[in-house]
Amino acid sequence: MCGIVGYIGARQAQDILLNGLERLEYRGYDSAGIAVMDGAKLGVRKCAGRIAELRRLTENSPLSGCIGIGHTRWATHGEPTDVNAHPHTAGRIAVVHNGIIENHAALRRHLTEMGCRFVSQTDTEAAAHLLNALYRGDMLLAIRQAMGQLEGSYALAVLCENEPDVIYCVRLGSPLVVGVGEGEMFLASDIPAILPYTRDVIILEDREIAVLRRSGVRVYDAQGKPREVKPYSVDWDAAAAEKGGYAHFMLKEINEQPRAVQGTLSAYCGSEGLHSLLDGVPERVDFIACGTAYHAGMAGRHYFRELAGVESEAHIASEYRYSRLFPHPGETVVAISQSGETADTLAALRSAAEAGVRTAALTNTVGSTLSRLARAAMLTYAGPEIAVASTKAYITQVETLLLAAIDLGLRNGNLAAERAEGLLSALRALPEKMETVLQNPQFIQQYCGRHMNTRLMFFIGRGIDYAMAMEASLKLKEVSYLACEAYAAGELKHGSIALIDEGIPVFAICTKESLLDKTLSNLRETKARGAETVCVCPERFAVRAGQDADIVWTVPDADEMLLPLLIMLPMQLLAYYMAAAKGRDVDKPRNLAKSVTVE
Ligand code: F6R
């Protein structure tokens, strides 16, 4: 969603801001802008559309100055127009904002009565006017006073012509990081924006205000008390956030999965054995998450039931938070989120904590709000994920949940040590098998070429394969815009089979021997109604699958518990090549954002 960048130093700010905004493009946006201060004079350039438009604007009319802030906006209040784009100005102040000011209407009324003139439809403009109204020569104080009046979530960066050598920023519920350089400081809502310049970052906490000068940064709490800060060194490098020869980040990230799985395994399972991933010995483990992360939770539910023998459910975060909770004394709720900033997931985690449930987070983002809210945090070691569609973060989420279930199963006595060791050694062999699948994408590419005009597709599976079918369907629809549906294989005949028609592709995902015949018989039902059927399964089921399916896609044989990790690779490639064949904006699908910070 929206992105923020800022720079203060000896270099011209304009290019650094534009480069930073480009590195945040993956978050999704529909307008962009920058404000640069030259001496005590603010200049603003902003427009609807892509950063390329903004670049054109700045080429025709450049901004000079060594201090500035920039923004990519994903419209919530008011359409994506030039006027609604950030920065917003009021008096001698310019502001960029991520998040939502919930009481913006009341503030707008009050400030209008005081004589302020609003030009945009945005909630942000209310924050700009409020700061301008409160400013009496001390911006730190004005920001602290404004915090008392602003409701909602925000990350704000502020420039003021009266203080031409400072950037102020503040956060509540929306991330902000300060990058520390030599004689220069950077600001961003997301680490990849500043990685080419520095790896030393300070992650701001909620209700903290940072004051950036060329010489350094000072961080204050809401009472104006300074906090001692020590930069943290990010271990990703800038190359990890670049395409490295691939046509798209999505393809690069799909291909990085063997390494991501290997990295996550080594982080949790060293020479001393498997680490404890969850605190204590929970008797019930529930998952809360959204979208793809929810599908990882659905897979986790199977692992915890089967390997740890504990009750487990996966919940959609935006539903969980409004449902009546029945907390169990031995329960742990695990919130899963790649970004660690998803508003629905954060709200659901807070509800669980308020109900007295023990909480844990599973995230790919060190220092994210989620990891700090939860009592304990587990990390996925996928590295930065830039494409909007989640691939490597998802696979490492499923893997980490598998490891956590093995660990709990060992500790609660449900899983024999030999079986656990068998699973771990199979996991060690998995990256090589993943490489085999990734080296042969041609048949998938050809399939997509033949089916790019298909109007509808179905994915079916039973048990954990239903979770995989859900994810395969989401991936395909979000990047290719092809209408598709996922069903529990036995459920299709209860209504949706009416949609099956001549040539509609139906994919059956089959990783479990005990469910193979049942799922194949559901596939046969669709074939009898004209569907073109594809079975995606391990090599050992190929002959059996070929008796019922028109097409069989295989992955190398592996332990049944690990097959879901392998089977997702052809499904992700299907989504990628279909989107590429249709000429979609693969890394930045329409209407979507990488980090969904609104409810
Ligand atoms: C789909 C996708 C989304 C996210 C969802 C939650 O590819 O990426 O469905 O999984 O928006 O995001 P996080 O994991 O950041 O909480």
Residues whose N, C-alpha, C, O or C-beta is under 5 A from the ligand:
A	BS01	F6R	C290 G291 T292 A293 I336 S337 Q338 S339 G340 T342 V388 A389 S390 K594 V596
